[in-house]
Amino acid sequence: MKKNKTILLMKFILPLAAFCLPLFASAQDPGGGPDAPIDGGLSLLLAAGAAYGVKKYREYKKADSANPQEDTEK
């Protein structure tokens, strides 16, 4: 019985879905404007990147001030 379901799935349902999917998936609405809004998501990514950079810089400075002789010995 399982083999029959697999054959049905492979021969009929998957190709039907593959042919019908492009009808429902579209990148833009035909009446939409040409501009893409840049808002909350990009702003959050920029803020997170800046915060991560500040954190790494502070960690670097803290480690550098804890071992000042390490750099002069090289």
HTML snippet that shows the backbone in 3Dmol.js (N, CA, C, O; Angstrom):
<script src="https://3Dmol.org/build/3Dmol-min.js"></script>
<div id="view" style="width:600px;height:400px;position:relative"></div>
<script>
const pdb = `
ATOM      1  N   MET A   1       0.818  -1.198   0.000  1.00  0.00           N
ATOM      2  CA  MET A   1       0.000   0.000   0.000  1.00  0.00           C
ATOM      3  C   MET A   1       0.863   1.262   0.000  1.00  0.00           C
ATOM      4  O   MET A   1       0.530   2.254  -0.650  1.00  0.00           O
ATOM      5  N   LYS A   2       1.978   1.212   0.740  1.00  0.00           N
ATOM      6  CA  LYS A   2       2.855   2.368   0.801  1.00  0.00           C
ATOM      7  C   LYS A   2       3.487   2.645  -0.558  1.00  0.00           C
ATOM      8  O   LYS A   2       3.686   3.803  -0.926  1.00  0.00           O
ATOM      9  N   LYS A   3       3.801   1.600  -1.296  1.00  0.00           N
ATOM     10  CA  LYS A   3       4.396   1.755  -2.614  1.00  0.00           C
ATOM     11  C   LYS A   3       3.420   2.447  -3.567  1.00  0.00           C
ATOM     12  O   LYS A   3       3.835   3.265  -4.388  1.00  0.00           O
ATOM     13  N   ASN A   4       2.149   2.133  -3.468  1.00  0.00           N
ATOM     14  CA  ASN A   4       1.143   2.771  -4.318  1.00  0.00           C
ATOM     15  C   ASN A   4       1.028   4.264  -4.022  1.00  0.00           C
ATOM     16  O   ASN A   4       0.871   5.066  -4.942  1.00  0.00           O
ATOM     17  N   LYS A   5       1.104   4.640  -2.752  1.00  0.00           N
ATOM     18  CA  LYS A   5       1.035   6.060  -2.385  1.00  0.00           C
ATOM     19  C   LYS A   5       2.260   6.808  -2.894  1.00  0.00           C
ATOM     20  O   LYS A   5       2.158   7.948  -3.347  1.00  0.00           O
ATOM     21  N   THR A   6       3.405   6.168  -2.818  1.00  0.00           N
ATOM     22  CA  THR A   6       4.630   6.798  -3.285  1.00  0.00           C
ATOM     23  C   THR A   6       4.588   7.008  -4.789  1.00  0.00           C
ATOM     24  O   THR A   6       4.996   8.059  -5.284  1.00  0.00           O
ATOM     25  N   ILE A   7       4.099   6.020  -5.514  1.00  0.00           N
ATOM     26  CA  ILE A   7       3.993   6.140  -6.971  1.00  0.00           C
ATOM     27  C   ILE A   7       3.007   7.250  -7.329  1.00  0.00           C
ATOM     28  O   ILE A   7       3.276   8.045  -8.230  1.00  0.00           O
ATOM     29  N   LEU A   8       1.890   7.313  -6.647  1.00  0.00           N
ATOM     30  CA  LEU A   8       0.908   8.362  -6.886  1.00  0.00           C
ATOM     31  C   LEU A   8       1.520   9.734  -6.632  1.00  0.00           C
ATOM     32  O   LEU A   8       1.317  10.672  -7.404  1.00  0.00           O
ATOM     33  N   LEU A   9       2.250   9.832  -5.570  1.00  0.00           N
ATOM     34  CA  LEU A   9       2.886  11.098  -5.229  1.00  0.00           C
ATOM     35  C   LEU A   9       3.914  11.498  -6.280  1.00  0.00           C
ATOM     36  O   LEU A   9       3.945  12.652  -6.709  1.00  0.00           O
ATOM     37  N   MET A  10       4.732  10.582  -6.686  1.00  0.00           N
ATOM     38  CA  MET A  10       5.804  10.879  -7.629  1.00  0.00           C
ATOM     39  C   MET A  10       5.283  11.186  -9.032  1.00  0.00           C
ATOM     40  O   MET A  10       5.822  12.058  -9.713  1.00  0.00           O
ATOM     41  N   LYS A  11       4.251  10.484  -9.465  1.00  0.00           N
ATOM     42  CA  LYS A  11       3.797  10.618 -10.842  1.00  0.00           C
ATOM     43  C   LYS A  11       2.775  11.733 -11.050  1.00  0.00           C
ATOM     44  O   LYS A  11       2.713  12.313 -12.134  1.00  0.00           O
ATOM     45  N   PHE A  12       1.989  12.035 -10.051  1.00  0.00           N
ATOM     46  CA  PHE A  12       0.895  12.972 -10.278  1.00  0.00           C
ATOM     47  C   PHE A  12       0.950  14.232  -9.436  1.00  0.00           C
ATOM     48  O   PHE A  12       0.864  15.339  -9.967  1.00  0.00           O
ATOM     49  N   ILE A  13       1.088  14.080  -8.161  1.00  0.00           N
ATOM     50  CA  ILE A  13       0.949  15.235  -7.273  1.00  0.00           C
ATOM     51  C   ILE A  13       2.142  16.175  -7.366  1.00  0.00           C
ATOM     52  O   ILE A  13       1.948  17.387  -7.462  1.00  0.00           O
ATOM     53  N   LEU A  14       3.361  15.666  -7.342  1.00  0.00           N
ATOM     54  CA  LEU A  14       4.530  16.533  -7.421  1.00  0.00           C
ATOM     55  C   LEU A  14       4.633  17.288  -8.743  1.00  0.00           C
ATOM     56  O   LEU A  14       4.895  18.490  -8.720  1.00  0.00           O
ATOM     57  N   PRO A  15       4.439  16.647  -9.888  1.00  0.00           N
ATOM     58  CA  PRO A  15       4.462  17.432 -11.139  1.00  0.00           C
ATOM     59  C   PRO A  15       3.328  18.462 -11.215  1.00  0.00           C
ATOM     60  O   PRO A  15       3.520  19.560 -11.736  1.00  0.00           O
ATOM     61  N   LEU A  16       2.166  18.113 -10.702  1.00  0.00           N
ATOM     62  CA  LEU A  16       1.063  19.068 -10.682  1.00  0.00           C
ATOM     63  C   LEU A  16       1.410  20.289  -9.838  1.00  0.00           C
ATOM     64  O   LEU A  16       1.145  21.424 -10.234  1.00  0.00           O
ATOM     65  N   ALA A  17       1.993  20.050  -8.694  1.00  0.00           N
ATOM     66  CA  ALA A  17       2.410  21.159  -7.831  1.00  0.00           C
ATOM     67  C   ALA A  17       3.500  21.988  -8.501  1.00  0.00           C
ATOM     68  O   ALA A  17       3.492  23.215  -8.399  1.00  0.00           O
ATOM     69  N   ALA A  18       4.433  21.337  -9.183  1.00  0.00           N
ATOM     70  CA  ALA A  18       5.513  22.056  -9.858  1.00  0.00           C
ATOM     71  C   ALA A  18       4.986  22.943 -10.984  1.00  0.00           C
ATOM     72  O   ALA A  18       5.525  24.024 -11.221  1.00  0.00           O
ATOM     73  N   PHE A  19       3.954  22.504 -11.669  1.00  0.00           N
ATOM     74  CA  PHE A  19       3.390  23.300 -12.750  1.00  0.00           C
ATOM     75  C   PHE A  19       2.473  24.412 -12.243  1.00  0.00           C
ATOM     76  O   PHE A  19       2.364  25.455 -12.887  1.00  0.00           O
ATOM     77  N   CYS A  20       1.818  24.210 -11.110  1.00  0.00           N
ATOM     78  CA  CYS A  20       0.882  25.204 -10.590  1.00  0.00           C
ATOM     79  C   CYS A  20       1.539  26.254  -9.705  1.00  0.00           C
ATOM     80  O   CYS A  20       0.997  27.348  -9.549  1.00  0.00           O
ATOM     81  N   LEU A  21       2.681  25.950  -9.130  1.00  0.00           N
ATOM     82  CA  LEU A  21       3.329  26.877  -8.201  1.00  0.00           C
ATOM     83  C   LEU A  21       3.661  28.228  -8.824  1.00  0.00           C
ATOM     84  O   LEU A  21       3.425  29.246  -8.172  1.00  0.00           O
ATOM     85  N   PRO A  22       4.188  28.305 -10.031  1.00  0.00           N
ATOM     86  CA  PRO A  22       4.486  29.629 -10.603  1.00  0.00           C
ATOM     87  C   PRO A  22       3.263  30.512 -10.809  1.00  0.00           C
ATOM     88  O   PRO A  22       3.389  31.734 -10.890  1.00  0.00           O
ATOM     89  N   LEU A  23       2.089  29.913 -10.894  1.00  0.00           N
ATOM     90  CA  LEU A  23       0.877  30.725 -11.042  1.00  0.00           C
ATOM     91  C   LEU A  23       0.569  31.510  -9.781  1.00  0.00           C
ATOM     92  O   LEU A  23       0.001  32.600  -9.850  1.00  0.00           O
ATOM     93  N   PHE A  24       0.938  30.969  -8.633  1.00  0.00           N
ATOM     94  CA  PHE A  24       0.624  31.613  -7.358  1.00  0.00           C
ATOM     95  C   PHE A  24       1.776  32.443  -6.809  1.00  0.00           C
ATOM     96  O   PHE A  24       1.555  33.306  -5.960  1.00  0.00           O
ATOM     97  N   ALA A  25       2.973  32.208  -7.262  1.00  0.00           N
ATOM     98  CA  ALA A  25       4.147  32.915  -6.753  1.00  0.00           C
ATOM     99  C   ALA A  25       4.515  34.035  -7.714  1.00  0.00           C
ATOM    100  O   ALA A  25       4.850  33.789  -8.873  1.00  0.00           O
ATOM    101  N   SER A  26       4.449  35.249  -7.229  1.00  0.00           N
ATOM    102  CA  SER A  26       4.888  36.380  -8.042  1.00  0.00           C
ATOM    103  C   SER A  26       5.739  37.299  -7.176  1.00  0.00           C
ATOM    104  O   SER A  26       5.504  37.428  -5.974  1.00  0.00           O
ATOM    105  N   ALA A  27       6.715  37.926  -7.785  1.00  0.00           N
ATOM    106  CA  ALA A  27       7.647  38.758  -7.035  1.00  0.00           C
ATOM    107  C   ALA A  27       6.991  40.062  -6.597  1.00  0.00           C
ATOM    108  O   ALA A  27       7.219  40.519  -5.477  1.00  0.00           O
ATOM    109  N   GLN A  28       6.194  40.657  -7.448  1.00  0.00           N
ATOM    110  CA  GLN A  28       5.558  41.928  -7.124  1.00  0.00           C
ATOM    111  C   GLN A  28       4.124  41.932  -7.636  1.00  0.00           C
ATOM    112  O   GLN A  28       3.762  41.218  -8.571  1.00  0.00           O
ATOM    113  N   ASP A  29       3.346  42.748  -6.995  1.00  0.00           N
ATOM    114  CA  ASP A  29       1.987  42.976  -7.458  1.00  0.00           C
ATOM    115  C   ASP A  29       2.065  43.820  -8.728  1.00  0.00           C
ATOM    116  O   ASP A  29       2.857  44.761  -8.773  1.00  0.00           O
ATOM    117  N   PRO A  30       1.281  43.523  -9.751  1.00  0.00           N
ATOM    118  CA  PRO A  30       1.376  44.280 -11.004  1.00  0.00           C
ATOM    119  C   PRO A  30       1.138  45.780 -10.831  1.00  0.00           C
ATOM    120  O   PRO A  30       1.662  46.570 -11.617  1.00  0.00           O
ATOM    121  N   GLY A  31       0.376  46.190  -9.842  1.00  0.00           N
ATOM    122  CA  GLY A  31       0.093  47.599  -9.649  1.00  0.00           C
ATOM    123  C   GLY A  31       1.046  48.277  -8.689  1.00  0.00           C
ATOM    124  O   GLY A  31       0.879  49.459  -8.390  1.00  0.00           O
ATOM    125  N   GLY A  32       2.035  47.561  -8.201  1.00  0.00           N
ATOM    126  CA  GLY A  32       2.955  48.128  -7.218  1.00  0.00           C
ATOM    127  C   GLY A  32       3.935  49.111  -7.826  1.00  0.00           C
ATOM    128  O   GLY A  32       4.173  49.112  -9.033  1.00  0.00           O
ATOM    129  N   GLY A  33       4.497  49.942  -6.972  1.00  0.00           N
ATOM    130  CA  GLY A  33       5.465  50.927  -7.415  1.00  0.00           C
ATOM    131  C   GLY A  33       6.845  50.315  -7.609  1.00  0.00           C
ATOM    132  O   GLY A  33       7.094  49.191  -7.174  1.00  0.00           O
ATOM    133  N   PRO A  34       7.739  51.046  -8.255  1.00  0.00           N
ATOM    134  CA  PRO A  34       9.067  50.505  -8.539  1.00  0.00           C
ATOM    135  C   PRO A  34      10.016  50.547  -7.341  1.00  0.00           C
ATOM    136  O   PRO A  34      11.038  49.860  -7.347  1.00  0.00           O
ATOM    137  N   ASP A  35       9.702  51.330  -6.329  1.00  0.00           N
ATOM    138  CA  ASP A  35      10.606  51.490  -5.201  1.00  0.00           C
ATOM    139  C   ASP A  35      10.361  50.433  -4.136  1.00  0.00           C
ATOM    140  O   ASP A  35       9.219  50.074  -3.849  1.00  0.00           O
ATOM    141  N   ALA A  36      11.439  49.946  -3.560  1.00  0.00           N
ATOM    142  CA  ALA A  36      11.346  48.989  -2.460  1.00  0.00           C
ATOM    143  C   ALA A  36      11.620  49.743  -1.163  1.00  0.00           C
ATOM    144  O   ALA A  36      12.610  50.469  -1.074  1.00  0.00           O
ATOM    145  N   PRO A  37      10.777  49.586  -0.173  1.00  0.00           N
ATOM    146  CA  PRO A  37      10.993  50.312   1.072  1.00  0.00           C
ATOM    147  C   PRO A  37      12.149  49.721   1.871  1.00  0.00           C
ATOM    148  O   PRO A  37      12.277  48.503   1.999  1.00  0.00           O
ATOM    149  N   ILE A  38      12.966  50.585   2.391  1.00  0.00           N
ATOM    150  CA  ILE A  38      14.046  50.177   3.284  1.00  0.00           C
ATOM    151  C   ILE A  38      13.657  50.725   4.647  1.00  0.00           C
ATOM    152  O   ILE A  38      13.730  51.929   4.892  1.00  0.00           O
ATOM    153  N   ASP A  39      13.243  49.825   5.530  1.00  0.00           N
ATOM    154  CA  ASP A  39      12.744  50.311   6.805  1.00  0.00           C
ATOM    155  C   ASP A  39      13.270  49.470   7.952  1.00  0.00           C
ATOM    156  O   ASP A  39      14.482  49.275   8.055  1.00  0.00           O
ATOM    157  N   GLY A  40      12.427  48.980   8.792  1.00  0.00           N
ATOM    158  CA  GLY A  40      12.769  48.347  10.058  1.00  0.00           C
ATOM    159  C   GLY A  40      13.810  47.255   9.999  1.00  0.00           C
ATOM    160  O   GLY A  40      14.716  47.242  10.832  1.00  0.00           O
ATOM    161  N   GLY A  41      13.725  46.337   9.051  1.00  0.00           N
ATOM    162  CA  GLY A  41      14.651  45.218   9.015  1.00  0.00           C
ATOM    163  C   GLY A  41      16.087  45.645   8.788  1.00  0.00           C
ATOM    164  O   GLY A  41      16.991  45.184   9.485  1.00  0.00           O
ATOM    165  N   LEU A  42      16.304  46.517   7.826  1.00  0.00           N
ATOM    166  CA  LEU A  42      17.651  46.995   7.542  1.00  0.00           C
ATOM    167  C   LEU A  42      18.183  47.842   8.693  1.00  0.00           C
ATOM    168  O   LEU A  42      19.366  47.767   9.025  1.00  0.00           O
ATOM    169  N   SER A  43      17.322  48.641   9.297  1.00  0.00           N
ATOM    170  CA  SER A  43      17.740  49.459  10.437  1.00  0.00           C
ATOM    171  C   SER A  43      18.184  48.593  11.605  1.00  0.00           C
ATOM    172  O   SER A  43      19.174  48.900  12.270  1.00  0.00           O
ATOM    173  N   LEU A  44      17.453  47.509  11.858  1.00  0.00           N
ATOM    174  CA  LEU A  44      17.841  46.612  12.945  1.00  0.00           C
ATOM    175  C   LEU A  44      19.172  45.924  12.657  1.00  0.00           C
ATOM    176  O   LEU A  44      19.992  45.756  13.560  1.00  0.00           O
ATOM    177  N   LEU A  45      19.391  45.526  11.410  1.00  0.00           N
ATOM    178  CA  LEU A  45      20.661  44.903  11.054  1.00  0.00           C
ATOM    179  C   LEU A  45      21.833  45.871  11.208  1.00  0.00           C
ATOM    180  O   LEU A  45      22.895  45.485  11.697  1.00  0.00           O
ATOM    181  N   LEU A  46      21.651  47.105  10.803  1.00  0.00           N
ATOM    182  CA  LEU A  46      22.706  48.103  10.957  1.00  0.00           C
ATOM    183  C   LEU A  46      23.003  48.381  12.433  1.00  0.00           C
ATOM    184  O   LEU A  46      24.166  48.490  12.821  1.00  0.00           O
ATOM    185  N   ALA A  47      21.963  48.496  13.252  1.00  0.00           N
ATOM    186  CA  ALA A  47      22.154  48.738  14.681  1.00  0.00           C
ATOM    187  C   ALA A  47      22.850  47.554  15.351  1.00  0.00           C
ATOM    188  O   ALA A  47      23.731  47.745  16.189  1.00  0.00           O
ATOM    189  N   ALA A  48      22.460  46.341  14.986  1.00  0.00           N
ATOM    190  CA  ALA A  48      23.100  45.155  15.565  1.00  0.00           C
ATOM    191  C   ALA A  48      24.559  45.076  15.157  1.00  0.00           C
ATOM    192  O   ALA A  48      25.403  44.723  15.981  1.00  0.00           O
ATOM    193  N   GLY A  49      24.881  45.392  13.918  1.00  0.00           N
ATOM    194  CA  GLY A  49      26.268  45.383  13.461  1.00  0.00           C
ATOM    195  C   GLY A  49      27.110  46.424  14.167  1.00  0.00           C
ATOM    196  O   GLY A  49      28.256  46.158  14.529  1.00  0.00           O
ATOM    197  N   ALA A  50      26.551  47.610  14.368  1.00  0.00           N
ATOM    198  CA  ALA A  50      27.276  48.659  15.080  1.00  0.00           C
ATOM    199  C   ALA A  50      27.516  48.270  16.536  1.00  0.00           C
ATOM    200  O   ALA A  50      28.609  48.482  17.061  1.00  0.00           O
ATOM    201  N   ALA A  51      26.507  47.705  17.188  1.00  0.00           N
ATOM    202  CA  ALA A  51      26.663  47.283  18.581  1.00  0.00           C
ATOM    203  C   ALA A  51      27.698  46.173  18.704  1.00  0.00           C
ATOM    204  O   ALA A  51      28.481  46.158  19.653  1.00  0.00           O
ATOM    205  N   TYR A  52      27.707  45.252  17.760  1.00  0.00           N
ATOM    206  CA  TYR A  52      28.688  44.166  17.776  1.00  0.00           C
ATOM    207  C   TYR A  52      30.101  44.715  17.578  1.00  0.00           C
ATOM    208  O   TYR A  52      31.040  44.260  18.230  1.00  0.00           O
ATOM    209  N   GLY A  53      30.252  45.676  16.695  1.00  0.00           N
ATOM    210  CA  GLY A  53      31.558  46.295  16.468  1.00  0.00           C
ATOM    211  C   GLY A  53      32.066  47.027  17.698  1.00  0.00           C
ATOM    212  O   GLY A  53      33.247  46.931  18.033  1.00  0.00           O
ATOM    213  N   VAL A  54      31.186  47.758  18.377  1.00  0.00           N
ATOM    214  CA  VAL A  54      31.578  48.459  19.603  1.00  0.00           C
ATOM    215  C   VAL A  54      31.984  47.460  20.675  1.00  0.00           C
ATOM    216  O   VAL A  54      32.965  47.678  21.385  1.00  0.00           O
ATOM    217  N   LYS A  55      31.245  46.378  20.798  1.00  0.00           N
ATOM    218  CA  LYS A  55      31.566  45.338  21.791  1.00  0.00           C
ATOM    219  C   LYS A  55      32.946  44.739  21.525  1.00  0.00           C
ATOM    220  O   LYS A  55      33.756  44.601  22.442  1.00  0.00           O
ATOM    221  N   LYS A  56      33.208  44.386  20.273  1.00  0.00           N
ATOM    222  CA  LYS A  56      34.508  43.802  19.927  1.00  0.00           C
ATOM    223  C   LYS A  56      35.645  44.797  20.149  1.00  0.00           C
ATOM    224  O   LYS A  56      36.726  44.408  20.592  1.00  0.00           O
ATOM    225  N   TYR A  57      35.418  46.065  19.849  1.00  0.00           N
ATOM    226  CA  TYR A  57      36.436  47.087  20.058  1.00  0.00           C
ATOM    227  C   TYR A  57      36.751  47.238  21.537  1.00  0.00           C
ATOM    228  O   TYR A  57      37.916  47.343  21.922  1.00  0.00           O
ATOM    229  N   ARG A  58      35.711  47.248  22.369  1.00  0.00           N
ATOM    230  CA  ARG A  58      35.939  47.362  23.821  1.00  0.00           C
ATOM    231  C   ARG A  58      36.672  46.146  24.364  1.00  0.00           C
ATOM    232  O   ARG A  58      37.548  46.287  25.218  1.00  0.00           O
ATOM    233  N   GLU A  59      36.329  44.951  23.884  1.00  0.00           N
ATOM    234  CA  GLU A  59      37.034  43.744  24.314  1.00  0.00           C
ATOM    235  C   GLU A  59      38.497  43.795  23.897  1.00  0.00           C
ATOM    236  O   GLU A  59      39.370  43.379  24.660  1.00  0.00           O
ATOM    237  N   TYR A  60      38.778  44.296  22.702  1.00  0.00           N
ATOM    238  CA  TYR A  60      40.142  44.403  22.213  1.00  0.00           C
ATOM    239  C   TYR A  60      40.941  45.385  23.076  1.00  0.00           C
ATOM    240  O   TYR A  60      42.076  45.103  23.461  1.00  0.00           O
ATOM    241  N   LYS A  61      40.340  46.535  23.373  1.00  0.00           N
ATOM    242  CA  LYS A  61      41.026  47.534  24.188  1.00  0.00           C
ATOM    243  C   LYS A  61      41.257  47.027  25.611  1.00  0.00           C
ATOM    244  O   LYS A  61      42.306  47.289  26.201  1.00  0.00           O
ATOM    245  N   LYS A  62      40.288  46.307  26.161  1.00  0.00           N
ATOM    246  CA  LYS A  62      40.422  45.766  27.511  1.00  0.00           C
ATOM    247  C   LYS A  62      41.549  44.730  27.566  1.00  0.00           C
ATOM    248  O   LYS A  62      42.348  44.735  28.503  1.00  0.00           O
ATOM    249  N   ALA A  63      41.617  43.852  26.577  1.00  0.00           N
ATOM    250  CA  ALA A  63      42.679  42.849  26.532  1.00  0.00           C
ATOM    251  C   ALA A  63      44.027  43.505  26.280  1.00  0.00           C
ATOM    252  O   ALA A  63      45.041  43.045  26.806  1.00  0.00           O
ATOM    253  N   ASP A  64      44.061  44.563  25.493  1.00  0.00           N
ATOM    254  CA  ASP A  64      45.303  45.265  25.188  1.00  0.00           C
ATOM    255  C   ASP A  64      45.833  45.993  26.423  1.00  0.00           C
ATOM    256  O   ASP A  64      47.043  46.021  26.651  1.00  0.00           O
ATOM    257  N   SER A  65      44.938  46.583  27.223  1.00  0.00           N
ATOM    258  CA  SER A  65      45.379  47.299  28.420  1.00  0.00           C
ATOM    259  C   SER A  65      45.762  46.339  29.545  1.00  0.00           C
ATOM    260  O   SER A  65      46.532  46.719  30.428  1.00  0.00           O
ATOM    261  N   ALA A  66      45.255  45.121  29.540  1.00  0.00           N
ATOM    262  CA  ALA A  66      45.590  44.150  30.572  1.00  0.00           C
ATOM    263  C   ALA A  66      46.991  43.565  30.343  1.00  0.00           C
ATOM    264  O   ALA A  66      47.649  43.183  31.311  1.00  0.00           O
ATOM    265  N   ASN A  67      47.461  43.485  29.107  1.00  0.00           N
ATOM    266  CA  ASN A  67      48.771  42.925  28.774  1.00  0.00           C
ATOM    267  C   ASN A  67      49.579  43.915  27.924  1.00  0.00           C
ATOM    268  O   ASN A  67      49.814  43.649  26.745  1.00  0.00           O
ATOM    269  N   PRO A  68      50.008  45.043  28.489  1.00  0.00           N
ATOM    270  CA  PRO A  68      50.730  46.015  27.661  1.00  0.00           C
ATOM    271  C   PRO A  68      52.147  45.564  27.290  1.00  0.00           C
ATOM    272  O   PRO A  68      52.673  46.005  26.269  1.00  0.00           O
ATOM    273  N   GLN A  69      52.774  44.704  28.085  1.00  0.00           N
ATOM    274  CA  GLN A  69      54.142  44.278  27.818  1.00  0.00           C
ATOM    275  C   GLN A  69      54.202  43.236  26.705  1.00  0.00           C
ATOM    276  O   GLN A  69      55.255  43.050  26.095  1.00  0.00           O
ATOM    277  N   GLU A  70      53.126  42.575  26.440  1.00  0.00           N
ATOM    278  CA  GLU A  70      53.098  41.535  25.428  1.00  0.00           C
ATOM    279  C   GLU A  70      53.418  42.102  24.048  1.00  0.00           C
ATOM    280  O   GLU A  70      54.094  41.440  23.261  1.00  0.00           O
ATOM    281  N   ASP A  71      52.947  43.311  23.735  1.00  0.00           N
ATOM    282  CA  ASP A  71      53.192  43.917  22.438  1.00  0.00           C
ATOM    283  C   ASP A  71      54.636  44.412  22.312  1.00  0.00           C
ATOM    284  O   ASP A  71      55.195  44.375  21.216  1.00  0.00           O
ATOM    285  N   THR A  72      55.245  44.866  23.391  1.00  0.00           N
ATOM    286  CA  THR A  72      56.603  45.406  23.318  1.00  0.00           C
ATOM    287  C   THR A  72      57.661  44.309  23.207  1.00  0.00           C
ATOM    288  O   THR A  72      58.770  44.579  22.747  1.00  0.00           O
ATOM    289  N   GLU A  73      57.347  43.085  23.615  1.00  0.00           N
ATOM    290  CA  GLU A  73      58.318  42.003  23.563  1.00  0.00           C
ATOM    291  C   GLU A  73      58.477  41.447  22.153  1.00  0.00           C
ATOM    292  O   GLU A  73      59.478  40.785  21.877  1.00  0.00           O
ATOM    293  N   LYS A  74      57.556  41.682  21.278  1.00  0.00           N
ATOM    294  CA  LYS A  74      57.604  41.100  19.933  1.00  0.00           C
ATOM    295  C   LYS A  74      58.642  41.741  19.101  1.00  0.00           C
ATOM    296  O   LYS A  74      58.818  41.371  17.940  1.00  0.00           O
TER     297      LYS A  74
END
`;
const viewer = $3Dmol.createViewer("view");
viewer.addModel(pdb, "pdb");
viewer.setStyle({}, {cartoon: {color: "spectrum"}});
viewer.zoomTo();
viewer.render();
</script>
